[in-house]
């Protein structure tokens, strides 16, 4: 079975006291993810060590960085390298989030460089892809996300591509008042897996976890996660509420 993942994405939120309380409250719930499950907390850089300490000794709990730079080290003031993340014991990093693409103009090619160095340091990337409203309304979403995969992922070997987690973000359904149904989520996830199968083979594609990142909440997580090609979620706002994220973790297959 593919790994089922509930990934929290805190974004640029919380003070240190609130961050510590939140993660401690979630861990205190005593959820024990199964062998094929994982709870991942993508937290702001200043909270990485705090979060690592909170999950110490907890089975299948992991901490992720929300980003990294494409170089090992050097004169890149304000950036954080995967070498730094590795030295802290961080095992996941979120790359290509729609906000990074939109606000910081991160291209598919630039993200390919970040993915390369993350794997070089044995850090699992959670690679985000997804289409904006204009693309969805034009009906060209399948081609759009296929291009994102092709330009960032198709240079990898069959072995390395299976070390990457993919997260699909329907950007058009986040903060727009429009809602993506669980069927729409399944439709796109199946398409992503088909694109991957076309390049790497059906067996390899079947081993890649694909998360859904479209306003997952406690109230809809179980239905969304029940779809055959949905392997969990990359959760934004709901991950900042302990009870919400606890329920979301419990909703994994």
C-alpha positions in Angstrom: 0.0 0.0 0.0 1.2 3.5 -0.8 2.1 5.6 2.2 -0.9 7.6 3.4 0.2 11.1 4.6 -1.5 13.8 6.6 0.8 16.8 6.1 0.3 20.1 8.0 1.5 23.2 6.2 1.6 26.0 8.8 2.8 28.6 6.3 3.8 32.0 7.8 1.6 31.6 11.0 1.9 31.3 14.7 4.2 32.7 17.4 6.7 30.4 19.1 4.4 29.8 22.1 1.4 29.1 19.9 3.4 26.8 17.7 4.6 24.8 20.7 1.2 24.5 22.2 -0.3 23.4 18.8 2.1 20.6 18.1 2.1 19.4 21.7 -1.7 19.2 21.8 -1.7 17.1 18.6 1.0 14.8 19.8 -0.7 14.5 23.2 -3.8 13.0 21.4 -1.8 9.8 21.2 -2.6 8.9 17.6 -0.3 6.1 16.4 -0.1 6.2 12.6 0.2 2.8 11.1 3.1 1.3 9.1 1.8 2.8 5.9 0.8 6.1 7.4 2.7 9.3 8.4 1.9 12.6 10.1 4.1 15.4 8.8 4.4 18.9 10.1 5.7 21.5 7.7 6.7 24.4 10.0 8.4 27.8 9.6 12.2 27.6 9.8 12.5 29.1 13.3 10.3 26.3 14.7 12.1 23.3 13.2 14.0 22.3 16.3 11.0 22.9 18.6 8.9 20.7 16.4 11.6 18.0 16.2 11.7 17.9 20.0 7.9 17.6 20.2 7.8 14.4 18.1 10.9 12.8 19.5 10.3 9.1 20.0 7.0 9.2 18.2 6.5 6.5 15.5 5.7 7.8 12.0 5.7 11.5 12.9 8.0 13.7 10.9 8.9 17.4 10.5 9.2 19.1 7.2 10.7 22.4 6.1 8.4 24.7 4.0 11.1 25.4 1.5 14.8 25.2 0.8 17.3 26.7 -1.7 18.8 25.0 -4.7 22.4 25.4 -3.7 24.4 23.4 -1.1 25.9 26.6 0.6 27.2 30.0 -0.3 26.5 33.7 -0.3 22.7 33.5 -0.4 21.7 35.7 2.5 18.4 34.6 4.0 18.2 31.2 2.3 18.2 27.8 3.9 20.0 24.8 2.4 19.1 21.1 2.5 22.5 20.6 4.2 21.3 22.7 7.1 18.0 20.8 7.2 19.8 17.5 7.1 22.0 18.5 10.0 18.8 19.1 12.1 17.4 15.7 11.2 14.6 17.1 9.0 13.3 14.4 6.6 10.8 16.2 4.4 10.7 19.5 2.5 7.7 21.1 0.7 8.7 22.3 -2.8 6.8 24.1 -5.5 3.9 25.3 -3.4 1.5 27.5 -5.3 2.4 30.4 -3.1 6.1 30.0 -3.9 5.3 29.8 -7.6 3.0 32.8 -7.6 4.7 35.2 -5.1 8.4 34.2 -5.8 8.1 33.2 -9.4 9.6 29.7 -8.9 9.7 28.0 -12.3 9.4 24.3 -13.0 13.1 24.3 -14.0 14.2 26.0 -10.7 12.1 23.5 -8.8 13.8 20.6 -10.6 17.1 21.9 -9.1 15.6 22.0 -5.6 14.3 18.4 -6.0 17.7 17.2 -7.2 19.5 18.6 -4.1 16.8 17.4 -1.7 17.2 13.8 -2.9 21.0 14.2 -2.9 20.7 14.8 0.9 18.1 12.1 1.4 15.3 14.5 2.2 11.9 13.6 0.9 10.3 16.3 -1.3 6.6 17.0 -1.2 6.3 18.4 -4.7 3.3 20.6 -5.3 1.5 21.0 -8.6 -1.9 22.4 -9.6 -3.7 24.8 -11.8 -5.2 28.3 -11.2 -8.8 29.3 -11.9 -8.1 30.6 -15.4 -6.6 27.3 -16.5 -9.5 25.3 -15.0 -12.1 27.6 -16.7 -10.3 27.1 -20.0 -10.5 23.3 -19.5 -6.7 22.9 -20.0 -5.9 21.7 -16.5 -4.7 18.3 -17.5 -2.1 19.6 -19.9 -1.1 22.3 -17.4 -0.3 19.9 -14.5 1.3 17.4 -16.9 3.8 20.1 -18.0 4.6 20.8 -14.3 5.4 17.1 -13.8 7.3 16.8 -17.1 9.6 19.8 -16.6 10.3 19.1 -12.9 10.2 15.3 -12.5 10.8 13.5 -15.8 14.6 13.7 -15.5 14.6 11.3 -12.5 15.3 7.6 -12.6 12.6 5.1 -11.7 14.2 4.6 -8.3 14.4 8.3 -7.5 10.9 9.3 -8.6 9.5 6.9 -6.0 11.3 8.9 -3.3 9.1 12.0 -4.1 5.7 12.7 -2.7 3.3 14.7 -4.9 0.7 17.1 -3.7 -2.1 18.3 -6.0 -3.4 21.8 -5.3 -6.5 23.0 -7.1 -5.5 26.6 -6.7 -8.9 27.7 -8.1 -10.7 26.1 -5.2 -8.6 27.8 -2.5 -10.0 31.0 -1.1 -12.1 31.6 -4.2 -15.5 30.5 -2.9 -15.4 27.6 -5.4 -15.3 24.0 -4.1 -13.6 21.0 -5.5 -15.5 17.8 -5.0 -13.9 14.5 -4.0 -14.7 13.2 -7.5 -12.8 16.1 -9.0 -9.9 15.4 -6.7 -9.9 11.7 -7.8 -10.1 12.7 -11.4 -7.0 14.8 -11.3 -5.1 12.4 -9.1 -5.8 9.6 -11.5 -4.6 11.8 -14.4 -1.4 12.6 -12.5 -0.8 8.9 -11.9 -1.4 8.2 -15.6 1.1 10.9 -16.6 3.7 9.3 -14.3 2.9 5.8 -15.6 3.4 7.0 -19.2 7.0 8.0 -18.3 8.0 5.6 -15.5 5.6 2.7 -15.9 2.4 1.7 -14.2 4.1 -0.2 -11.3 6.3 2.8 -10.4 3.4 5.3 -10.7 1.4 3.0 -8.4 4.1 3.4 -5.7 4.0 7.2 -5.6 1.9 8.9 -2.9 -0.2 11.8 -4.2 -1.7 14.1 -1.6 -4.7 16.4 -2.1 -4.1 20.1 -1.1 -7.5 21.8 -1.7 -8.9 23.1 1.6 -8.9 19.7 3.4 -10.9 19.9 6.7 -12.0 17.5 9.4 -15.5 17.5 7.9 -14.3 16.4 4.4 -11.1 14.6 5.0 -12.5 11.1 5.2 -14.5 11.4 2.0 -11.6 12.9 0.1 -9.1 10.4 1.4 -11.4 7.5 0.5 -10.8 8.1 -3.2 -8.6 5.4 -4.7 -5.8 7.7 -6.0 -5.8 10.1 -3.1 -3.2 9.2 -0.5 -3.8 11.9 2.1 -3.6 15.6 2.2 -1.5 18.7 2.4 -3.5 20.7 4.9 -3.3 24.5 5.3 -5.7 26.4 7.6 -7.2 23.3 9.3 -3.7 22.2 10.4 -3.5 25.2 12.7 -6.4 23.9 14.8 -5.4 20.9 16.9 -8.8 19.1 16.9 -9.1 19.6 13.2 -5.8 18.1 12.3 -6.2 15.3 14.8 -9.4 14.3 13.0 -7.6 14.6 9.7 -4.8 12.3 10.8 -7.4 9.8 11.9 -9.1 10.0 8.5 -6.2 8.4 6.6 -6.8 5.1 4.9 
